[in-house]
Amino acid sequence: MTRGVCAATSSAPSEAAPARSGAGGVAALFTVPSRGLLSIACLVQFMVVLDVTIVSVALPSTGAALDLDIAGQQWVVNAYTLTLGGFLLVGGRAGDVFGRRRTLCTGLAVFSAASLAGGLAEGGTMLIAARAIQGLGAAIIAPAALSLITTTFTDDRARARALTWWSVTASSGGAFGTAAGGLLTDLLSWRWVMFVNVPIGIGLLMAAFMHIPSAGGRSERTALDLPGAVTVTAGVGFLVYAIVTTRERGWGSAGTLGLLACALALIGAFVLIEQRSRQPMMPLATLRNRTLAGANLISWLLGGVIVSQVVLISLFLQQVNGESPLRAGMLLLPISAVALPAAFLAGRLVRSVGSRMILIVGPLFGAAGLLWLGQLGEGDPYLALLVPGLVSTAGIACCFVPVTIAGTRGVAPRDQGLISGLLQSFRQVGAAVCLAALVTVAASQSTALVGEGLGRAAALAGGYDRAFLVAAGLSMMMSLTALLLLPSDRPVPRGRDFSPA
């Protein structure tokens, strides 16, 4: 397995014919079959990312309608990110074993059905359960879509261009989600943030049957490691729940310590299962590869910072500044939208300076913006939030393309599903854990400030400021990880330029 992960790309069959090397490899990005496949993969990632941000803007309205407190509202987000993160490795390996078109279509059906159920939910429990199943569907489709790209576009320049489109589409999902969530919630109801996925999912399901070949894309593996997936998902779930409930229990309480012990035991069981399994979900040898380990750690931090920033800014606008969901979504739109040009820029720069340099510099800009956001106060004008939000988002969004390139470079086609799932799994678990931790930091600080006599809005502002400062620290850790763990990579040679207009 180690040889398979670390070896140069082999001749194993893929779902579509790989893009050839040289100028023809880049040109293949614009052939009709490749363009159709790339469009489906990008739109799948758009939908996966959309469902994080579109729900975050609707949380206050959802909580009021279904009588969910702030912890319950947080679980509407976490139920999705936890099952997404926990089962991404199984989803990635399923694409390798059963074929990527079959896996993708199955996941789209699950995702669409769960979205419909969530929109029809009559209580918080039903909504959270639907979000968890929705996350399972997303865990199936996300790595299948990414591995379709990485196995089809094998030339460095072609892959960099394809991954740029993939990252930009994902970023546009975040930008569109904030605006669409506010618009749908204000004009219709919070239920439409779930219903909107149904026609998108059905359309993608039909397109997959038409544009993705059914043959190929299987490895010699014949089994999925479900015990490993269940234990790691449960372990992360206990960890997040322990963090979320520290506000009521306290860090040193028996309840918190017991939950943390359960989390460690389950994660330890996962390690033992992976060591003994003949076909492990995540061969531990992959993490001994320095580049893969560094890319996965950066993905973990990247997911935590980008998701937490969106949720924290949305809550700040609504709870401190008193904005409606619609206005909050519209005010968030330019902050989220700057991720698009940033991802395009990163896709171009990676060919001249390499992925490592971008992963060192980009997070430093992200940290600078987050430190600036950490100075916000009650009554500050929108411009005081907009400028640092643009800086932080641009810096962080620059990391999506290079971290994916760094993590998948040199991986054999038969393992692309596994590594794609691994990268995205770390990103989504990081999002769940970091969001839980940062919301807890904000809530604890706000409670302390209320106890000191501050008004509610000022105390909430102080709590979110503290969370932004912690997020800045996480962004700086990304830069440090790239500096220490990623090797200096040779820039992709310049050639014919097919930059999107």
BELMORA-V809420 format. One record per residue. N is the residue number from 1. RES is the residue in one small letter. PSI is psi in whole degrees, 0 to 359 (999 if undefined). D_CENTER is the distance of its C-alpha to the mean C-alpha in Angstrom with 1 decimal. Layout:
N:RES:PSI:D_CENTER + N:RES:PSI:D_CENTER
This chain:
1:m:316:26.0 + 2:t:318:25.7 + 3:r:322:27.8 + 4:g:320:25.7 + 5:v:321:22.4 + 6:c:349:24.2 + 7:a:165:26.7 + 8:a:160:26.9 + 9:t:129:25.7 + 10:s:187:28.2 + 11:s:18:29.9 + 12:a:147:28.2 + 13:p:148:28.0 + 14:s:175:24.8 + 15:e:327:24.1 + 16:a:162:25.4 + 17:a:128:27.7 + 18:p:149:26.1 + 19:a:135:26.6 + 20:r:163:29.6 + 21:s:165:30.0 + 22:g:197:31.5 + 23:a:327:31.8 + 24:g:329:31.7 + 25:g:321:28.2 + 26:v:320:27.0 + 27:a:329:29.3 + 28:a:339:27.9 + 29:l:338:24.7 + 30:f:10:27.0 + 31:t:157:28.9 + 32:v:311:28.7 + 33:p:317:27.1 + 34:s:320:24.4 + 35:r:319:23.7 + 36:g:316:23.4 + 37:l:316:21.1 + 38:l:320:18.8 + 39:s:317:18.9 + 40:i:313:17.9 + 41:a:319:15.0 + 42:c:318:13.7 + 43:l:327:14.5 + 44:v:313:12.7 + 45:q:325:9.3 + 46:f:314:10.7 + 47:m:321:11.4 + 48:v:314:8.1 + 49:v:322:6.6 + 50:l:321:10.2 + 51:d:355:10.4 + 52:v:308:8.5 + 53:t:326:10.7 + 54:i:328:13.7 + 55:v:326:14.2 + 56:s:322:14.0 + 57:v:330:16.9 + 58:a:0:18.9 + 59:l:312:18.7 + 60:p:317:22.2 + 61:s:320:23.8 + 62:t:317:22.3 + 63:g:319:23.5 + 64:a:321:26.9 + 65:a:324:27.3 + 66:l:11:26.4 + 67:d:51:27.8 + 68:l:129:24.6 + 69:d:183:24.8 + 70:i:326:22.0 + 71:a:319:21.0 + 72:g:319:20.9 + 73:q:321:18.9 + 74:q:326:16.3 + 75:w:340:16.3 + 76:v:323:15.6 + 77:v:313:12.1 + 78:n:328:12.0 + 79:a:323:13.7 + 80:y:308:10.8 + 81:t:329:8.0 + 82:l:310:10.9 + 83:t:326:12.1 + 84:l:310:8.9 + 85:g:320:8.5 + 86:g:327:12.2 + 87:f:6:13.1 + 88:l:323:10.8 + 89:l:320:13.7 + 90:v:317:16.2 + 91:g:318:14.7 + 92:g:316:14.6 + 93:r:328:18.2 + 94:a:321:19.3 + 95:g:323:18.9 + 96:d:323:20.9 + 97:v:312:23.5 + 98:f:353:24.1 + 99:g:141:23.2 + 100:r:329:20.1 + 101:r:314:21.8 + 102:r:316:22.8 + 103:t:315:19.5 + 104:l:315:17.7 + 105:c:322:20.5 + 106:t:314:20.5 + 107:g:320:16.8 + 108:l:322:17.4 + 109:a:317:20.5 + 110:v:315:18.9 + 111:f:315:16.1 + 112:s:317:18.9 + 113:a:319:21.3 + 114:a:324:19.0 + 115:s:318:18.3 + 116:l:317:22.0 + 117:a:320:22.8 + 118:g:320:20.5 + 119:g:334:22.3 + 120:l:1:25.6 + 121:a:138:24.9 + 122:e:0:27.9 + 123:g:164:26.6 + 124:g:322:23.8 + 125:t:317:23.8 + 126:m:320:23.6 + 127:l:315:20.7 + 128:i:321:18.7 + 129:a:318:19.8 + 130:a:321:18.8 + 131:r:325:15.3 + 132:a:317:15.2 + 133:i:324:16.6 + 134:q:319:14.3 + 135:g:324:11.3 + 136:l:316:13.7 + 137:g:318:14.2 + 138:a:325:10.6 + 139:a:335:10.6 + 140:i:318:13.7 + 141:i:328:12.9 + 142:a:308:9.7 + 143:p:330:11.3 + 144:a:318:14.6 + 145:a:314:13.8 + 146:l:320:12.5 + 147:s:334:15.5 + 148:l:321:17.8 + 149:i:311:17.2 + 150:t:336:17.7 + 151:t:340:20.7 + 152:t:318:22.2 + 153:f:92:22.0 + 154:t:338:23.5 + 155:d:140:25.2 + 156:d:314:23.5 + 157:r:319:24.1 + 158:a:318:23.2 + 159:r:318:19.9 + 160:a:318:19.1 + 161:r:316:20.0 + 162:a:318:18.1 + 163:l:332:14.8 + 164:t:313:15.6 + 165:w:317:15.9 + 166:w:315:12.7 + 167:s:320:10.8 + 168:v:318:13.2 + 169:t:319:12.7 + 170:a:318:8.9 + 171:s:322:10.2 + 172:s:333:13.0 + 173:g:319:11.0 + 174:g:318:10.1 + 175:a:314:13.7 + 176:f:326:15.3 + 177:g:319:13.7 + 178:t:317:15.3 + 179:a:315:18.6 + 180:a:323:18.7 + 181:g:315:17.9 + 182:g:318:20.8 + 183:l:311:23.0 + 184:l:321:22.7 + 185:t:318:23.2 + 186:d:317:26.2 + 187:l:329:27.9 + 188:l:268:27.3 + 189:s:172:25.6 + 190:w:335:22.3 + 191:r:331:22.7 + 192:w:346:21.9 + 193:v:342:18.3 + 194:m:314:18.2 + 195:f:330:21.0 + 196:v:336:19.6 + 197:n:337:17.3 + 198:v:306:20.5 + 199:p:327:22.2 + 200:i:314:19.1 + 201:g:318:18.5 + 202:i:318:22.2 + 203:g:318:22.5 + 204:l:325:19.8 + 205:l:316:21.6 + 206:m:318:24.9 + 207:a:324:23.6 + 208:a:320:22.3 + 209:f:329:25.8 + 210:m:326:27.4 + 211:h:348:25.5 + 212:i:122:24.1 + 213:p:148:26.9 + 214:s:336:27.3 + 215:a:158:28.8 + 216:g:181:27.4 + 217:g:14:24.1 + 218:r:149:25.3 + 219:s:183:25.9 + 220:e:352:28.8 + 221:r:143:26.8 + 222:t:2:27.8 + 223:a:154:26.1 + 224:l:144:22.8 + 225:d:76:22.4 + 226:l:321:21.9 + 227:p:321:23.5 + 228:g:318:20.9 + 229:a:317:18.0 + 230:v:316:19.9 + 231:t:319:20.8 + 232:v:324:17.5 + 233:t:316:15.8 + 234:a:320:19.0 + 235:g:315:19.1 + 236:v:324:15.7 + 237:g:314:16.7 + 238:f:321:20.0 + 239:l:313:18.5 + 240:v:318:16.4 + 241:y:322:19.5 + 242:a:318:21.7 + 243:i:317:20.0 + 244:v:322:19.9 + 245:t:5:23.6 + 246:t:336:24.9 + 247:r:321:26.0 + 248:e:324:28.5 + 249:r:325:29.3 + 250:g:149:29.1 + 251:w:329:27.7 + 252:g:7:31.1 + 253:s:159:31.8 + 254:a:323:32.5 + 255:g:314:29.8 + 256:t:315:27.0 + 257:l:323:28.5 + 258:g:317:28.8 + 259:l:318:25.2 + 260:l:322:24.1 + 261:a:318:26.8 + 262:c:319:25.4 + 263:a:314:21.9 + 264:l:321:23.5 + 265:a:317:25.8 + 266:l:320:23.2 + 267:i:323:21.1 + 268:g:320:24.5 + 269:a:322:25.3 + 270:f:316:22.2 + 271:v:317:23.4 + 272:l:319:26.9 + 273:i:317:25.8 + 274:e:326:24.0 + 275:q:327:27.1 + 276:r:344:29.5 + 277:s:140:27.7 + 278:r:333:29.3 + 279:q:74:26.1 + 280:p:150:23.3 + 281:m:316:19.7 + 282:m:89:18.7 + 283:p:122:21.9 + 284:l:340:22.2 + 285:a:334:23.9 + 286:t:328:20.7 + 287:l:352:19.8 + 288:r:350:23.3 + 289:n:119:22.4 + 290:r:318:22.0 + 291:t:315:19.8 + 292:l:318:17.3 + 293:a:316:17.4 + 294:g:317:16.8 + 295:a:321:13.9 + 296:n:321:12.2 + 297:l:319:13.2 + 298:i:319:11.9 + 299:s:319:8.4 + 300:w:311:8.9 + 301:l:321:10.3 + 302:l:314:8.1 + 303:g:318:5.2 + 304:g:318:8.4 + 305:v:313:10.1 + 306:i:318:8.3 + 307:v:317:7.6 + 308:s:322:11.0 + 309:q:315:12.7 + 310:v:313:12.2 + 311:v:316:13.4 + 312:l:318:16.1 + 313:i:320:17.5 + 314:s:315:17.6 + 315:l:321:19.5 + 316:f:313:21.7 + 317:l:320:22.8 + 318:q:319:23.7 + 319:q:330:25.1 + 320:v:311:26.7 + 321:n:353:27.6 + 322:g:27:28.3 + 323:e:152:26.5 + 324:s:164:26.1 + 325:p:321:22.8 + 326:l:312:23.8 + 327:r:322:24.7 + 328:a:317:21.7 + 329:g:318:19.5 + 330:m:322:21.9 + 331:l:332:22.0 + 332:l:339:18.3 + 333:l:310:18.3 + 334:p:328:19.8 + 335:i:317:17.4 + 336:s:324:14.3 + 337:a:336:16.4 + 338:v:344:17.2 + 339:a:332:13.9 + 340:l:302:15.5 + 341:p:330:18.6 + 342:a:319:16.8 + 343:a:320:14.8 + 344:f:315:18.1 + 345:l:317:19.9 + 346:a:321:17.7 + 347:g:327:18.3 + 348:r:318:22.0 + 349:l:332:22.3 + 350:v:337:20.8 + 351:r:344:24.0 + 352:s:328:26.3 + 353:v:349:25.0 + 354:g:160:22.5 + 355:s:325:18.9 + 356:r:316:20.1 + 357:m:319:21.8 + 358:i:322:18.9 + 359:l:345:16.7 + 360:i:315:19.7 + 361:v:317:20.6 + 362:g:309:17.4 + 363:p:336:16.2 + 364:l:322:19.9 + 365:f:320:19.8 + 366:g:316:16.7 + 367:a:321:18.7 + 368:a:315:21.7 + 369:g:320:20.2 + 370:l:323:18.9 + 371:l:322:22.4 + 372:w:316:23.9 + 373:l:331:22.0 + 374:g:358:23.3 + 375:q:5:26.7 + 376:l:148:26.4 + 377:g:169:29.1 + 378:e:132:30.4 + 379:g:359:32.0 + 380:d:145:30.4 + 381:p:162:30.2 + 382:y:326:27.0 + 383:l:328:27.5 + 384:a:337:27.1 + 385:l:325:23.5 + 386:l:310:22.8 + 387:v:308:23.8 + 388:p:329:21.8 + 389:g:320:18.7 + 390:l:317:19.2 + 391:v:312:19.8 + 392:s:317:16.8 + 393:t:317:14.3 + 394:a:316:16.2 + 395:g:318:16.1 + 396:i:319:12.5 + 397:a:335:11.6 + 398:c:344:14.2 + 399:c:342:12.2 + 400:f:311:9.7 + 401:v:307:12.8 + 402:p:326:14.8 + 403:v:327:12.5 + 404:t:320:12.0 + 405:i:315:15.7 + 406:a:322:16.6 + 407:g:333:15.0 + 408:t:356:16.4 + 409:r:129:19.7 + 410:g:10:22.7 + 411:v:136:21.1 + 412:a:146:23.5 + 413:p:324:22.6 + 414:r:345:23.2 + 415:d:7:20.4 + 416:q:323:17.8 + 417:g:315:16.2 + 418:l:310:16.2 + 419:i:322:14.7 + 420:s:316:12.0 + 421:g:323:11.1 + 422:l:313:11.7 + 423:l:313:9.4 + 424:q:329:6.3 + 425:s:313:8.0 + 426:f:322:8.5 + 427:r:316:5.1 + 428:q:321:4.7 + 429:v:321:8.4 + 430:g:320:8.4 + 431:a:315:6.8 + 432:a:312:9.5 + 433:v:314:12.2 + 434:c:321:12.1 + 435:l:316:12.0 + 436:a:316:14.9 + 437:a:317:16.7 + 438:l:323:16.6 + 439:v:323:17.7 + 440:t:318:20.3 + 441:v:314:21.4 + 442:a:314:21.8 + 443:a:318:23.7 + 444:s:316:26.0 + 445:q:320:26.9 + 446:s:317:27.7 + 447:t:318:29.9 + 448:a:320:31.7 + 449:l:325:32.4 + 450:v:320:33.7 + 451:g:336:36.0 + 452:e:0:37.2 + 453:g:5:38.3 + 454:l:153:35.7 + 455:g:165:35.1 + 456:r:312:32.0 + 457:a:317:30.3 + 458:a:322:31.1 + 459:a:319:29.9 + 460:l:318:26.6 + 461:a:317:26.3 + 462:g:323:27.2 + 463:g:316:24.6 + 464:y:326:21.7 + 465:d:316:23.3 + 466:r:318:23.1 + 467:a:320:19.4 + 468:f:322:18.9 + 469:l:321:21.1 + 470:v:319:19.2 + 471:a:324:15.9 + 472:a:321:18.1 + 473:g:320:19.1 + 474:l:322:15.6 + 475:s:320:15.2 + 476:m:328:18.7 + 477:m:327:17.8 + 478:m:312:15.3 + 479:s:316:18.3 + 480:l:321:20.6 + 481:t:315:18.6 + 482:a:319:18.7 + 483:l:319:22.4 + 484:l:328:23.4 + 485:l:331:21.5 + 486:l:135:20.8 + 487:p:159:24.0 + 488:s:122:25.4 + 489:d:141:24.4 + 490:r:126:26.9 + 491:p:147:25.8 + 492:v:130:25.7 + 493:p:141:29.2 + 494:r:143:29.8 + 495:g:208:31.1 + 496:r:134:31.4 + 497:d:124:28.9 + 498:f:41:27.2 + 499:s:138:25.0 + 500:p:145:24.1 + 501:a:999:26.5
